[in-house]
Amino acid sequence: MTRRFGAAVLRSYESSFALEEVILSSGPADGEILVRIAGCGLCRTDLAVRRSAGRSPLPAVLGHEGSGVVVETGGPATGLNVGDHVVLSFDSCGHCRDCLGAAPAYCDSFAALNLFGGRTEHAARFTDAAGGALAPRWFGQSSFAEYAMVPARNAVRVDPSLPVELLGPLGCGFLTGAGAVLNSFGIGPGDTLAVFGAGAVGLAAVMAATAAGAVSVAVDRHPDRLALAERLGAIPLYAAPAALPDRVRRLTDGGARYALDTTGSGRLINDALRALRPRGQLGLVARLHSALPLEPGTLDRGRRISHICEGDAVPGLLIPRLTGLWRAGLFPFDQLIRTYPLADINEAERDCDAGLVVKPVLIPRDGPG
């Protein structure tokens, strides 16, 4: 069955998004579901397509923090039913060594499936109104749209009493920050964490650390972000260059046990390493766009550094855990969200770039329904 609906299309790396009619020429195949999108977070990974021009194919419908309601399934093997509320997360093959080892973020096909072309066998099914091809299924979703066709594997059923239109960022940005704390670091009561960058990922890490009973320090240069971090349980610290590692060490009784850098800044990464106590661990979540020279002494005394992808999460396990924490008042992610109509996606991008909003969530015109 052919379905026509609205979507935000990016036609060139320099252009604005344009709300257009797009066409899906068939219903779900085996293992797929069609989701009516209730809301979709705008993530900096979506915006990074502009900086990595030529790597992600265009024109495309981006968006990878979708949530909504299942309206059609490709058979009973999906494990989902029409009417189920779902959060959409990243795509994975499901059968490589890391997928089978409960590490789908490290799937052998992660880049191909999520960033650089998707499942090309589906390209002909998704076109613009004139029949022109659109790059298929960004992160398995392409959810800057009223509908998204996704593999059932990367959809997580959630309680229908939850505000489904706000849940999409749990599939990536909030998943990454919280997962770094709860999965990668395994933080517990009495641990210390320094978070460099109080954006969506960093503040999700702060909330998870607070929920776990840890002490956290949030480093940023935006007073509003620091005030929000403080409300969420962190010690705020302005990111002035002078003696930053010393100040973090004073606030964490000799050095943080864990640090998370969300900025990709070489200077702050070196500061984060210096702020660690012996045998401390630094996790990086931002993609580096240049060489990272480490200063002498930063890795002394057993300090470690590693990259963390998608919070080392199995989405089907972590997303229900985060919604449970939200219900208990321990993970108030809704305080980070500002909603925009999907038609205002370019305004949302400008506000995000200007630091005026932590997490924009785009609402299609038909709403959560």
N, C-alpha and C positions, 0 to 999 in steps of 0.2 A: 504494500500500500504506500503510495506516494504521500509524503507529508511536507507541507510548506510552513515555515515559521521564521521568526525574526532572530537574527544573530548579529553580533558585533564582529565585522570582518576587518582584518588588517591586511591591506593590499601591498604595502611596501614598508621597508624598515624605517622610513622617514615620515610616513603619512600618519594621520589620525585614524582612529577606529571609525568605521562607518556602519550604522545600523542598516542591514539589508535583509531582504527575503532570501532564504536558502532552501534547498530542496534535499530531502532524504528520500531516495527512490525505492526503498524496500524496508520491511519490518525487521525485527531482530532475527539473526541467525542463531544456530545452536550456541548456547553459552553466553548470549548477549541479552541485555535489557534496554528498553527505551525508558528514559527518565524525563519527566517534566520538571525542569529546573525551577526551584523555589528561590534560590540565591546562589551566588558564586563569589568567593573572595577574589580580590585583585592582589596577586602576589608579585613580588619583585622579579621572580623568575619569568613571569609573563612579560614584564617590561624589559628584561634583559635580552629578549629577542632582538631588540634594536641594536644592542651593543655587539651582538654576535652575528651581524649581518652575513647572510650567505650560508649559514649553518642550518638554521631551521627554515624549511621551505614555506614560501608565501605564494599566493594569498592563503590565509588560514583563519580559522576561528580558534582563538586561544582560550584560556580559562581552564584551570585545573584544581579549583577548590569548590566544586559544585556540590549541591545537595538538593534533594527533591523527592518526588513520588514516582514509583514505578507505574507506568501506564501500559506496558506490553512486555512480555517475556518470550525468549526463544526456546521454550520448552521447560519441562520440570527440572532438568539438570542444572538450571541456574540456582536452585535453592531459594529463589525469591518469588514473591507473588505480586500480582497487580494490587496496588494500594499500599505496598510497603514503603515506608519512609527510609531513605538511604543517604549516607554520606559517601561521596566519591573520592577515591584516593588515586595513587599512581598506578601505572600498568606494570605488569611483569609477565614473564613467560609461563611461570608455574611449574616448570619441569627441570630447570638447570640445578646445579649443585646448591647454589645459595638459596634459590627459591625453596627447594626441598629441605634446606637446613634452616628454615624460618628466618631468612634474611632477604626478603624480596627486594629491598632497596638496592641490593648489590647484584641483582639479576644480570646474567651475562648480556641480556638484550636491553638493559635499562635505557641506554642512550638512544638506541634505535627506536624503541617503542614510545618513549616519552618526549624526546627532544627533536629528533632528526628525521622525521618522516612517518612515524607511526606504522600501523599495519596497512601497507600500501595496497593490499588486496581489496581494501574497503574504499579506496579513493573514488572510484566511479559512482559510488552510492551517494556521495555528499557533494553537491554542486551549488553554484550561485543560481540566481533566477534565470540567467541566460544559458545555463548548462555548462559554464566554465568550472573546471575542477578546483576544489579547495583541498588544501592539505588535510589529511584525515586524522582525527582523534589525537589532538595535542594532549599528552599525558593520559591517553585512553579516554578522553572526555570531550574536549572542545566545548566547554560549558559556559562560555559567554554567549548564551543562547537560551531560547525558550525550551528546547529539548536537547537531549544528548543521548547518543547510542554508545553504550559502554560495555566492556566485558563484565559479566557478573562478578568475576573474581575480584575486581577492584571497587566493588560497592559493599558498603557495610550497613546492615539493617540497624535502625535506631528506633527508640520508643516514639510512637506517633504523638505523644503528649509534649515532646520537646519542640522548641521553636525551630522547625526544620530549615527555615530560610536563613538562619544565622549559623548553621552547623558546618558549612562547607570548609572554612579554614581549619577545622579539625582534621581534614584530610591531607594537609601539607604544612602550612606555616606553623600553626599551633602544635601539630603533631611533631614537627621537627624540634622545636624548642623544648617541649615537655618530654619528648622521647629521649633527647640528649641527657636530660637530668635523671629520668626514671629508668631508662634502659641502658644507655651507653655508660653513664657514670654510676648508676645504682645508688643515688644519693639517699641518705637516711638522716634520722635525727642527730643533730650535733655536727653534721658535716658543714663545710664552708664552700661557697661558690662565688666566683666573680664573673659577672656577665658584662661583656663589652659590646655595647650597642643595645639600646632599649627600644627596639622596634617590635614588630609582631613576634618574631622568633625569640628575641631576648626576653620580652615580657612574659611569654609563655613559659620560658625557663624559670623566670622569677616566681611565677604562680606555682609551678610544679615543685620548686624548691621549698616554698613556704608550706605547701600542702604536705611535703615530706618531713617537715620539722627542721629544715636546714637554715643556716644563716646565709643570706646572699647580699652581695654588693652589686649595684647596677651602675655602670659607667656610661655616661653619655654627655653630650654638650648642649642638649635641648632642655631647658628648664621644665617645660610641660611634661616631657617624657620622664624626667627624673621625679617629678611630683607624682606622676602616675605609678612609677615603680615603687615609690615609698608607700603609696596607698595599698599596693599589692604585697607589701611585706619586706621590701628590700631596703638596704641602706643606700641612699643616693650619693653619687660621687661624680662631680663635674670632671670631664675628661681634659683637664689642662695638662700640657706635656710635663710640667715640672714635677718630678718626684712622684709620678703616678703609682709605680709599683710599691714604693715605700708606704704611700697612703693606704693602698689596698692591704698590704701586710699588717699595718697597724689595726685596721678594722677587722681583720680575720685572725687575730691572735698569732701572728708570726707568719702568715701566708695562707692563701686559699688552698684547699685540698683539690679543688676543681676550678677550671675556668672555661668559659665558652666565649669564643669570638664570633660575632655575627657580621663584622664589618668588612673583612678582607683587607684591612689596613696593615701594612707591614710594621709600622711603628707600634700600633696597638697590640699586634700579635707578640712582638718582642716584649712589650710592657706586660702582657698577660703572663708570659713565661716567667718573667722576673718576679711577678706577684705570687707565684706558686710556692708552696712549702716544698721541702724535699720529697721526692717521689710523687709530686703533684702531676695532674693530668690536664692538658689543654685540648679542647675539641674545637675544630673549625667547621663552620657550616656554610660560610660564604665561598663562592668560587673565586679563586685568585686569578687576576688578569695580568699579573707580572711576576717576575722572579721574587722569591721570598728570602732575602738574606737574613740569616739568624746571627744575632750579635754574640760575641764570645761570652760564655758562661751561662747562656740562657737554658741550655739543656743539661747543665751540671746537676749532680746530686739526685740522679734518678728521675728527673722530670721527663715527661713524655708528651708528644704531640701527635694528633691523628685527625683525619677528616671524618665527619659524621654525616651520613646521608639519610635523610628522612627520619632522623631520630632513632635509627636502628629499629624501626617499629615494624611489627606485624599489625597493619591497620585494624584488622578485625578484632584484635585484642586491646590495643591501646585506645581506640576511639571510644568504646563503651566504658573504659576506665575513666577517661576524661569527662564524659557526660555524667558519670556517677559522681565524680568530684565536683562538677558544676552544681548538680542537685544538692550536694552537701554544703554549698557555699565556699568551696575550697579552690575552685578554678574558675573565677568569674570572667571568662573570656569575652562575654558580651560587653564588658566595659571598654574593650579595645576597638569595638566595631562602630562604624558609621555606615548607614545604608544609603545607596544611590539607585535611582532607576537605571536599568541597563542602558537606556538611551543617553544617560549622562556619563558614560564610561570615560570620555576624554577629560571631563572635569574631575572625575575620581583619580585619573592618572596624574593630573596636574597637582591635585591636593596631596597625593602620595609622594610625588617627587619633592614637593615643598615642605614635607614633614608636618602637614596640617592634620593628617589623619593617620592613625596607626594601621588599621585594617579596614579598607573599603570593602563593602559587600554589595554586589550589584543584584538588583531585584528585577526580573523580567516583568513586563507590563501586566501579565496575567496573575502575578503574585504566587503565593505558596500553594494554592488550591490542590 
